[in-house]
Amino acid sequence: MTKKQIVLLSPFLIIGVNFGVAFTFKQTLGNWAFAPMIFIGWALWLFFILKFGGSESIAQWLKKPNGKWGWAVLAILVGLIPLPLFIFHSNTLTDWTIWLPWITLALINPWIEEFYWRGLLLNYTKDWLNWFAVLYSSALFALNHAAFGINSELNGGFEIVVSTFIMGVIWAWVYKKTQSLRWVIFAHFLVDFLGLSVPAFLDLWEKGAW
């Protein structure tokens, strides 16, 4: 197989592993099954990023954005969508066992996910039609997040897949227009931070735990 074929097929491996881990740890860890899913996902994404992207690609992804400021504004507006969740449910962060994983995930996850889903995949599909490359990366990005709904009611449902797909489409276009992931990474951080990712994975406000 060529490098391109490996990269383009890698999302299916990662998604399969993600679903497998979710089902494997469903009985033993319950809602906390998201933790091994995150760590194994990070390891797999980093492998493909470093193996098939490398330091030169990372430098390109983090360069100063091109284009107009409107693309940065668009990316950030998407990142601010979960703000109401933070306002109404930030009281779920009272215990360090909740807020420490939440902060850690919000600080690390956006870099790794964006390097892979937008950076690596869109670089390896740059010879495709733009709309097809965007749909390809965004659909697989959304499908990967569907695995988290296996152990979390708040992350389940068709609306989560649709909203994640829309985010992926917008961020992919921002990357293509600016040739940089800076604003996309920041927007993804806002989603993970304001969306209270860990309390959401644990269904804390769904269970009335606050």
C-alpha positions, -999 to 999 in steps of 0.1 A, spaced: 0 0 0 11 36 -7 15 62 21 -16 79 7 -37 48 9 -26 41 44 -34 76 56 -68 76 38 -78 43 53 -64 51 88 -97 68 100 -115 35 95 -90 17 117 -92 44 144 -130 45 143 -131 7 146 -107 7 176 -127 35 192 -160 16 190 -142 -16 201 -127 1 232 -161 17 240 -179 -17 240 -149 -35 258 -149 -11 287 -187 -5 288 -194 -29 317 -162 -23 337 -159 15 335 -193 27 325 -192 64 316 -155 65 324 -149 43 293 -142 76 275 -108 77 293 -92 47 275 -109 58 243 -92 92 245 -58 78 254 -58 51 227 -71 76 202 -44 101 210 -17 73 206 -31 63 172 -35 98 159 0 108 170 14 77 153 -1 87 119 7 124 124 44 118 131 48 89 107 30 104 77 31 141 85 62 149 105 77 181 118 75 199 84 38 193 82 33 204 118 52 236 111 30 243 81 -2 237 101 9 262 127 21 290 104 5 324 104 -29 322 87 -35 336 53 -67 351 41 -92 375 57 -101 377 94 -136 366 86 -124 330 86 -110 333 121 -142 348 133 -162 320 118 -140 293 134 -143 311 168 -181 315 165 -184 278 161 -162 273 191 -185 295 212 -216 275 205 -213 254 238 -211 286 259 -246 281 274 -236 246 286 -207 262 305 -228 289 320 -255 265 332 -235 235 341 -200 247 353 -210 237 388 -203 201 378 -166 209 381 -165 210 419 -143 179 423 -107 177 411 -114 143 396 -137 161 372 -120 194 365 -85 180 362 -94 156 333 -116 183 318 -87 209 317 -62 182 305 -85 171 277 -93 207 266 -56 216 265 -43 186 247 -71 171 225 -76 200 201 -40 199 189 -39 162 182 -74 160 167 -69 189 144 -34 178 133 -51 145 122 -86 152 110 -80 186 93 -42 187 88 -31 152 78 -63 141 60 -68 173 41 -31 174 31 -34 138 17 -66 147 -2 -54 180 -16 -56 166 -51 -93 158 -46 -122 182 -52 -123 205 -22 -159 197 -13 -153 160 -15 -122 162 7 -141 183 32 -170 159 33 -147 129 36 -127 142 66 -158 157 83 -180 126 79 -153 104 95 -147 130 122 -184 129 131 -185 91 130 -156 88 153 -173 109 179 -204 88 176 -185 61 196 -187 83 227 -224 79 227 -222 42 235 -215 50 271 -229 85 274 -265 96 269 -254 132 265 -231 123 237 -255 99 220 -281 107 194 -281 117 158 -279 154 167 -244 150 181 -232 134 149 -248 162 128 -234 190 150 -199 174 149 -201 170 112 -210 207 107 -181 217 129 -158 195 109 -170 211 76 -166 246 88 -132 240 103 -120 222 72 -130 252 50 -112 275 75 -81 255 72 -83 254 34 -89 291 32 -62 302 57 -37 273 52 -33 272 89 -48 254 119 -41 281 144 -77 294 146 -92 259 142 -72 246 171 -83 275 193 -120 270 182 -117 233 190 -103 242 224 -133 264 231 -156 235 222 -139 211 246 -136 237 273 -170 254 271 -187 221 263 -175 207 296 -163 176 278 -156 154 308 -189 162 327 -207 156 295 -190 122 290 -201 113 325 -237 125 320 -234 146 351 -262 170 345 -283 144 328 -282 124 361 -288 154 382 -254 150 399 -248 187 402 
